[in-house]
């Protein structure tokens, strides 16, 4: 695919890049929807469906694009996508949600934030300990396996501590799947075909996204890490943006912030876990991450800790939202300078 795309004009490649983002996002949404629908028709409990399909499905675009990049020999694009998605979710997505409405912080949200912060510090600390810091860092393959092993435990924790955030997402789907026995068989067949087509769409979208991103970055002289941590990260975070807007619009801000933190956690343990595990020698972390990406990540977590643990606030408000959006704007600017 790369050989053919390289012969195309830059403008056409950029258009294909946007098309790939749309295909990946839409196919991932449809894949989740049909998987949930078929699972409910087959009689699986809402708890099982929510804990597995929805929890993993929210980061499917990031997983697909990062794994595709790694298999294509560009592990840096996968790393940039995962770290950039966490930064984008914490600044842009939460910022938009807070400007649109108050984001209340529950006790469970604070616990999730503490786990996420510990995971981020472990991620950065491990890369420093095993790498040639400050020139570069290294995340060994065993670390990726450890993160993947943490996925089922985190899903269990999510179900145990805040099932309402998961179960609420599939209420509408459950209503639509309340069919009689005669329609059940045809419904399953339809879901299977749609699952196959959606899976094909995710694979095609991720592969096309990686190829066009690599070629565009090379032609413009922009590092892959910048393209991945900004443009691709934004594109794969679009589902979180729409979910947050809908949640805040209907007065469910606590679910919006919970979903964002959960997506960030999955970006670390699932997306990076899968990416690092595919690399026999581990994931190399370039110097630019310690100069740019990681400082912004720690800054965002530090600022968010104030409303998280303040006894007076207990919410992310509009003022915080504008600050988060401002940080995202500075992050984009510094990446392209």
Helices and strands as residue ranges (DSSP letters): H 2-5, H 10-41, H 46-49, I 50-54, H 55-57, H 60-71, H 75-88, I 89-93, H 94-100, E 103-104, H 107-130, E 136-139, H 141-161, H 163-167, G 168-170, H 171-176, H 181-220, H 224-227, I 228-232, H 233-236, H 238-249, H 253-266, I 267-272, H 273-277, E 283-286, H 287-288, I 289-293, H 294-309, E 315-316, H 318-336
